[in-house]
Amino acid sequence: MAPPVQSAATGHEAVRLRSCENLESTRRVSYTHTGYDSTLWRTQLITATKARLGFTPHDWQVNVAEALMLGLDVVVIAGTGCGKTAPFMMSVLLNPGARLLIISPLKALQEDQECQFLTVGLSVVAVNGDTWGPSLRERLRRNPPQVILASPEMCIKHTEFRRYLTETNFEKLAGIAIDECHCISQWGGDFRPTYGELSKLRTFLPPHIPILATTATLPPAALRDMRVSLGIDAVSSYFINLGNDRLNITYSVESISSSEDYSSLKSFITRDNFVNGGSDFIKTIIFVNSVVSTQLAAREIRQWLPFEFRAQIGYLSARRSARARRRVMEKFRGGQFKILVATEAAGMGADIEQVIQLGVPSSIDQSAADGGDGHCPVWTGTSDTAASGYPTCTDY
């Protein structure tokens, strides 16, 4: 007789209960060995988060930070805008000497997170091909930051930086965070094979260092791939899944002649939106599938607008310098740019109310909102289905 089929709801509840038991069991062991007081620690963390980060954390965020502190590997699936980045910061708040290594897929995301961490007073350094050099190497050795942001390639393949990771005293490393961990499955084949080698981190960093893997969307097969790649035991780790049904996002699809049909954008971007200096216009990011399209689309959009509003249209791609990318993102976050035309390089981690995809995207995951209502129209032509949407090598 075949065993009874377990419903998805029952399976999710079993996983949740097992995760809760793993955390509670680890608390008991820590109490036995060191006198650890979970209630006191959580109270102190909530107080520090309010004071330093300016908000009261959710229970799940405190649980994630506590699990990481106690040495459990953690996997978090939560939508954009839910606060996945908060546990990164919270993990080093109560211990100024603690350090966190964040594996981040794209330079644009590293730069965005670097700004976030600096704003709340955490010392942070983004390490990539644009920033690495003798001066940064010496700075890391003399005054190690609390947070290091780096790509898989820098950690696994870059000889000097890997030597730094192995030579420096990383006993105080609070954890290794793998941000946007769906990239392990999505990009870890021929495109960026180093994503499939991240388990090597455990071979040259202290083996007791826990891993925190976060993403907005991770289907079961990709979850299994990620756990295998990172060496995370599904039975003994801590797992949070807040769901990936984006009820706050409305999707729509329009048919156009091709992904270079920029005129199709005109229905969303008209002069009427800018009559009040653009103040009423929804902040919008327009994704295109090539570097050259960022400039061409931005140029055409500017031509539709009165001269005084054209400076509110920006574009972003890997071809721009690191300084230019930072300047563009600062203007977009600050509201000087109302519309940003970009490749996928700007997609991860961005909290945008309206996202427009011109051409078939490599993944619908990049179409995310800031926690409020969002709209994601997608325009696609019959010739667009082969578009890869992959960032170029200079994005990371």
C-alpha positions, -999 to +999 in steps of 0.1 A: +000+000+000+014+034-010+021+059+018-004+088+022+004+118+000+015+148+021-002+180+011+019+211+004+005+229+034+013+200+057+048+198+042+054+235+048+042+233+083+065+204+091+095+223+077+085+253+098+082+233+130+115+215+123+132+249+119+117+262+151+129+231+169+164+235+155+166+270+168+152+261+202+175+231+205+205+253+197+194+278+223+193+251+249+228+238+240+242+273+242+225+279+276+240+247+289+275+254+277+278+292+281+247+304+301+233+320+270+201+340+277+180+341+245+154+365+259+181+390+270+200+388+237+168+393+216+158+423+238+192+438+233+191+432+196+157+448+192+168+478+212+200+482+191+180+478+159+156+505+168+185+528+178+208+521+149+186+511+120+155+531+130+128+504+129+114+476+151+124+443+136+099+415+128+102+383+148+114+364+118+143+389+113+153+385+150+151+347+146+174+348+115+199+370+133+198+348+164+201+315+144+232+329+125+247+341+158+243+306+173+260+290+143+230+276+123+230+278+085+200+298+075+179+301+043+155+330+038+129+333+010+111+366+013+099+391-013+117+423-022+109+450+003+102+425+031+135+433+049+160+405+039+189+429+042+181+438+078+195+405+094+228+412+076+231+444+095+216+431+127+242+402+128+270+427+137+251+453+158+258+438+192+294+429+185+314+457+169+343+433+164+321+408+144+325+407+106+302+396+078+312+385+043+284+391+018+285+374-016+267+398-039+262+390-076+265+425-092+285+456-087+254+478-088+239+458-059+271+460-039+272+497-044+236+501-033+241+480-001+274+498+007+254+530+008+227+514+030+253+501+055+273+533+056+241+553+063+235+534+095+271+537+106+285+503+097+320+501+082+317+484+049+338+479+018+328+466-017+355+445-032+354+440-070+375+445-101+368+483-100+379+488-064+406+462-058+442+475-057+472+480-034+455+508-015+423+488-008+444+457+001+463+477+026+432+493+040+416+459+046+447+447+064+451+478+086+414+483+095+392+454+086+356+466+080+326+450+097+311+441+063+328+430+031+308+428-001+323+407-029+314+385-058+319+347-060+346+352-085+366+376-062+363+350-033+371+319-053+392+329-083+410+361-073+443+350-059+451+381-039+417+385-023+414+348-015+448+351+001+435+379+022+406+358+033+428+330+043+456+350+060+434+374+080+420+363+114+384+355+105+376+338+137+353+368+144+334+362+112+297+363+122+287+346+090+288+344+052+257+358+035+249+347+000+226+374-013+203+366-043+212+330-038+189+319-067+218+329-089+235+296-079+209+277-099+201+304-124+236+314-133+258+286-120+261+267-153+281+279-182+274+316-175+290+320-141+303+285-131+319+299-099+285+301-084+286+263-084+319+264-065+308+284-035+311+254-012+349+260-015+344+289+009+341+263+037+375+248+028+396+279+034+374+298+060+368+284+095+344+255+091+321+266+120+312+298+102+274+297+093+259+306+060+229+329+055+213+325+020+186+349+009+165+354-021+130+366-032+121+335-052+135+299-050+115+270-065+120+236-048+145+223-075+166+255-072+164+253-034+179+218-035+207+229-059+215+258-036+217+237-005+240+211-022+262+239-036+266+256-002+267+224+019+236+234+039+218+205+056+181+208+052+174+188+084+196+208+108+195+243+094+170+272+099+146+279+071+122+308+066+098+310+037+075+340+037+060+330+003+066+342-032+031+350-043+035+387-051-001+398-045+010+435-044+024+433-080+002+435-110+016+421-142+005+428-178+019+418-212+017+438-244+027+427-279+052+449-298+072+446-330+105+440-312+125+449-280+138+479-299+103+494-304+109+522-279+078+541-291+057+515-272+068+532-240+050+564-249+017+553-234+033+552-200+057+582-203+040+613-216+044+650-211+013+651-189+032+632-162+057+660-159+034+691-157+042+694-120+079+691-124+076+653-125+066+653-088+035+632-096+053+607-118+058+573-103+094+563-100+100+539-129+128+516-140+127+503-176+146+471-182+161+465-216+182+435-228+212+453-242+237+480-232+231+501-263+194+500-258+198+519-224+211+549-243+188+547-273+157+543-252+167+571-228+174+594-258+140+587-273+121+593-241+139+626-236+127+637-270+090+632-259+094+656-230+098+694-226+134+704-224+133+713-187+123+677-178+148+658-199+174+658-171+151+635-151+158+606-174+189+585-166+204+553-180+226+526-164+247+498-178+280+480-171+297+501-197+295+531-175+323+538-150+320+529-113+317+566-104+290+571-130+270+541-118+271+554-082+260+589-093+231+575-114+218+553-086+222+581-060+201+604-083+175+577-088+172+569-051+171+607-043+144+614-069+164+636-093+159+608-119+122+598-123+129+573-150+159+549-152+166+528-183+188+499-173+201+464-180+195+437-155+227+450-137+205+474-118+177+450-111+186+431-080+178+447-047+161+477-062+127+486-046+108+503-074+071+510-076+068+506-114+089+483-134+087+481-172+104+453-191+110+459-228+115+425-244+115+391-227+133+391-194+157+363-183+135+361-152+104+377-139+121+379-105+135+413-112+100+428-114+096+437-078+080+464-058+090+483-026+064+465-004+035+486-016+015+482-048+036+477-079+029+474-116+051+454-141+041+457-177+061+435-201+063+443-238+075+415-260+078+408-297+081+374-315+118+379-321+126+385-284+122+350-270+159+341-274+171+371-254+193+358-226+191+389-203+224+380-187+245+408-174+279+412-190+311+402-172+318+438-163+287+439-141+304+417-115 
